[in-house]
Amino acid sequence: MTKYDLAVIGSGPGGYVAALYACRHKLKTCVIEKDLTGGTCLNRGCIPTKSFIHSAGIYKTVKEASLYGVEASGVRADFGRMVSRKNDVVLRLRTGVETLFRANKVDLVKGEAQVSGPNTISVSGQPDISTKYTIVASGSSVMELPNIKIDHNDILSSDDILDIKDLPESIAIIGGGVIGCEFASLFNTLGSKVTIVEFTERLIPTQSREASKKLEMIFKRRGIDVLVSSKAESVEKRKVLKLSVSGGKTIEIQKVLISIGRGANTDCVKESKCGVKKDGGRIVVDDHLQTGERDVYAIGDCVAGPMLAHKASYDAMVACDNMLGKIRKVNYSNIPNCIWTDPEIASVGMGEEEAKAKYPDARIAKFPYLGSGKALLMEKSEGFAKIIGDANGAILGVEIFGEGACDLIAEAVLAKTSNINIKDWARSVHGHPTLSEVLQEALHIFCANAYP
Ligand SMILES: Cc1cc2nc3c(=O)[nH]c(=O)nc-3n(C[C@H](O)[C@H](O)[C@H](O)COP(=O)(O)OP(=O)(O)OC[C@H]3O[C@@H](n4cnc5c(N)ncnc54)[C@H](O)[C@@H]3O)c2cc1C
């Protein structure tokens, strides 16, 4: 039986970051993976979707080139080549992770793992692994609707849609959360007729009401049919698909994408075989990411908290530090949300509604992209930056809606993580002309109102 200091189950952004971090700290480490190295993020999530979104952004810019005094003719989106380019990017990154494993002497064990005791892991088709510590980073998988079954052909999951051969003429997206809205924005940019069916009363309910209503307005202006407070009831397969929605509406479309959320993969731990507990479909951990079994940690999508790649990687480092005796607790209040719709939406900390409910003295300052020289010259003047603070200038939250939001939020994450007071943050000088000036202007408005 091979003996390790650490065995990691899953090679997604939780698992591979944990493995590389641990071996840099001299732990003899292996990663057990039953599928493709890199997990959801690299193979079926962040990377492939953002590769498509980047291609679509270029198509849109070239199509609209005359706005910038450039004439381009015969512009067309070659979806097949976008798919091959996406595959190429994914392959390069997957090979990169495997190369890093080899370079850092992390053993990659191929097979399905099962925690069979506090310090033993069984792997399908492989000898058992003996380990001092285990990190379960088994991630999540697509959730299905009871009434509309995914057939991987016409009715697709987010995994399936990444490998379709042709751009659908029309598509209905069931679920208007982050993933659904990113796909809606992508297919609308590429020219498909898109309908979103969302059960709650607004798109991306995890963002502020203002951001989701603004996104809905922009989507509708671009021709996306947004059906909120609506339930997808059934799909009838004829020459085209007929999707029935609550209220008696029927939509004829070529493809249906189901994106109603993800469920944690927890089959690799059986409560009867070890002290690891599950609750609400996720593995239970404490603030140190330790399960009920002292030497077994769990991180990423399979435990509570936002289902995001950078949260999984953050968990990985917290879990490893705790194993290494550098005791740390997780704190998810500084994890950014990044949404790659067009325009982008990003936030950190509390949204406006939550801040107002928790802090009656919460103050809010907003600056529109319309006031930014850089946004204007880029023809991207739709959006806002919003700073939310308390009466003493502590940062409660920041939300950015507009071009470059997902990159710009990094400054707010740094400020919030460092507990900088808004008054001090406002004194930092931002380059001109840059989009980051929208944050600077919102900070100045905040200070002018709070400290006249
Ligand atoms: C379409 C889509 C777009 C997304 N876009 C973004 C984005 O832009 N930004 C962002 O931050 N997040 C995004 N996410 C979410 C992100 O992909 C996940 O939060 C992230 O991958 C979670 O990482 P993880 O390491 O916890 O799990 P995963 O990446 O899911 O990896 C888990 C791995 O464990 C393996 N595994 C499971 N059980 C076993 C077992 N018993 N034995 C061996 N191996 C096992 C699985 O095969 C898998 O490879 C997106 C997700 C989707 C679906």
The ligand as an SDF file (V2000), in Angstrom:
LIG
                    3D

 53 58  0  0  0  0  0  0  0  0999 V2000
  -20.7940   26.3250  -16.9780 C   0  0  0  0  0  0  0  0  0  0  0  0
  -20.0350   26.7190  -15.7370 C   0  0  0  0  0  0  0  0  0  0  0  0
  -19.3410   27.9140  -15.7180 C   0  0  0  0  0  0  0  0  0  0  0  0
  -18.6360   28.2900  -14.5790 C   0  0  0  0  0  0  0  0  0  0  0  0
  -17.9600   29.4770  -14.5920 N   0  0  0  0  0  0  0  0  0  0  0  0
  -17.2750   29.8520  -13.4980 C   0  0  0  0  0  0  0  0  0  0  0  0
  -16.5160   31.0490  -13.4950 C   0  0  0  0  0  0  0  0  0  0  0  0
  -16.4560   31.7670  -14.5020 O   0  0  0  0  0  0  0  0  0  0  0  0
  -15.8480   31.3870  -12.3670 N   0  0  0  0  0  0  0  0  0  0  0  0
  -15.8990   30.6110  -11.2410 C   0  0  0  0  0  0  0  0  0  0  0  0
  -15.2670   30.9690  -10.2490 O   0  0  0  0  0  0  0  0  0  0  0  0
  -16.6020   29.4580  -11.2120 N   0  0  0  0  0  0  0  0  0  0  0  0
  -17.2820   29.0670  -12.3070 C   0  0  0  0  0  0  0  0  0  0  0  0
  -17.9570   27.8690  -12.2900 N   0  0  0  0  0  0  0  0  0  0  0  0
  -17.9410   27.0610  -11.0560 C   0  0  0  0  0  0  0  0  0  0  0  0
  -16.6220   26.2830  -10.9220 C   0  0  0  0  0  0  0  0  0  0  0  0
  -16.4120   25.5050  -12.0740 O   0  0  0  0  0  0  0  0  0  0  0  0
  -16.6580   25.4180   -9.6820 C   0  0  0  0  0  0  0  0  0  0  0  0
  -17.0010   26.2190   -8.5680 O   0  0  0  0  0  0  0  0  0  0  0  0
  -15.3160   24.7690   -9.4310 C   0  0  0  0  0  0  0  0  0  0  0  0
  -14.9330   23.9460  -10.5110 O   0  0  0  0  0  0  0  0  0  0  0  0
  -15.3350   23.9450   -8.1380 C   0  0  0  0  0  0  0  0  0  0  0  0
  -14.0730   23.3760   -7.9490 O   0  0  0  0  0  0  0  0  0  0  0  0
  -13.8870   22.0300   -7.1070 P   0  0  0  0  0  0  0  0  0  0  0  0
  -12.4180   21.7630   -7.1130 O   0  0  0  0  0  0  0  0  0  0  0  0
  -14.6020   22.1240   -5.8250 O   0  0  0  0  0  0  0  0  0  0  0  0
  -14.6620   20.9000   -7.9420 O   0  0  0  0  0  0  0  0  0  0  0  0
  -14.6410   20.4610   -9.4690 P   0  0  0  0  0  0  0  0  0  0  0  0
  -14.0110   21.4480  -10.3390 O   0  0  0  0  0  0  0  0  0  0  0  0
  -16.0300   20.0340   -9.7630 O   0  0  0  0  0  0  0  0  0  0  0  0
  -13.6810   19.1980   -9.4670 O   0  0  0  0  0  0  0  0  0  0  0  0
  -14.0110   18.0240   -8.7640 C   0  0  0  0  0  0  0  0  0  0  0  0
  -13.2900   16.8630   -9.3830 C   0  0  0  0  0  0  0  0  0  0  0  0
  -13.4090   15.7510   -8.5270 O   0  0  0  0  0  0  0  0  0  0  0  0
  -13.5520   14.5850   -9.3030 C   0  0  0  0  0  0  0  0  0  0  0  0
  -14.2070   13.5560   -8.4780 N   0  0  0  0  0  0  0  0  0  0  0  0
  -15.4300   13.6050   -7.9120 C   0  0  0  0  0  0  0  0  0  0  0  0
  -15.6450   12.4780   -7.1810 N   0  0  0  0  0  0  0  0  0  0  0  0
  -14.5380   11.7180   -7.3050 C   0  0  0  0  0  0  0  0  0  0  0  0
  -14.1610   10.4570   -6.8040 C   0  0  0  0  0  0  0  0  0  0  0  0
  -14.9640    9.7310   -6.0180 N   0  0  0  0  0  0  0  0  0  0  0  0
  -12.9510    9.9830   -7.1350 N   0  0  0  0  0  0  0  0  0  0  0  0
  -12.1080   10.6770   -7.9280 C   0  0  0  0  0  0  0  0  0  0  0  0
  -12.4160   11.8780   -8.4470 N   0  0  0  0  0  0  0  0  0  0  0  0
  -13.6010   12.3980   -8.1270 C   0  0  0  0  0  0  0  0  0  0  0  0
  -14.4290   15.0440  -10.4680 C   0  0  0  0  0  0  0  0  0  0  0  0
  -14.2700   14.1660  -11.5640 O   0  0  0  0  0  0  0  0  0  0  0  0
  -13.8480   16.4270  -10.7320 C   0  0  0  0  0  0  0  0  0  0  0  0
  -12.8430   16.3790  -11.6930 O   0  0  0  0  0  0  0  0  0  0  0  0
  -18.6470   27.4510  -13.4280 C   0  0  0  0  0  0  0  0  0  0  0  0
  -19.3200   26.2390  -13.4590 C   0  0  0  0  0  0  0  0  0  0  0  0
  -19.9990   25.8640  -14.5900 C   0  0  0  0  0  0  0  0  0  0  0  0
  -20.7270   24.5490  -14.6050 C   0  0  0  0  0  0  0  0  0  0  0  0
  1  2  1  0
  2  3  1  0
  2 52  2  0
  3  4  2  0
  4  5  1  0
  4 50  1  0
  5  6  2  0
  6  7  1  0
  6 13  1  0
  7  8  2  0
  7  9  1  0
  9 10  1  0
 10 11  2  0
 10 12  1  0
 12 13  2  0
 13 14  1  0
 14 15  1  0
 14 50  1  0
 15 16  1  0
 16 17  1  0
 16 18  1  0
 18 19  1  0
 18 20  1  0
 20 21  1  0
 20 22  1  0
 22 23  1  0
 23 24  1  0
 24 25  2  0
 24 26  1  0
 24 27  1  0
 27 28  1  0
 28 29  2  0
 28 30  1  0
 28 31  1  0
 31 32  1  0
 32 33  1  0
 33 34  1  0
 33 48  1  0
 34 35  1  0
 35 36  1  0
 35 46  1  0
 36 37  1  0
 36 45  1  0
 37 38  2  0
 38 39  1  0
 39 40  1  0
 39 45  2  0
 40 41  1  0
 40 42  2  0
 42 43  1  0
 43 44  2  0
 44 45  1  0
 46 47  1  0
 46 48  1  0
 48 49  1  0
 50 51  2  0
 51 52  1  0
 52 53  1  0
M  END
$$$$
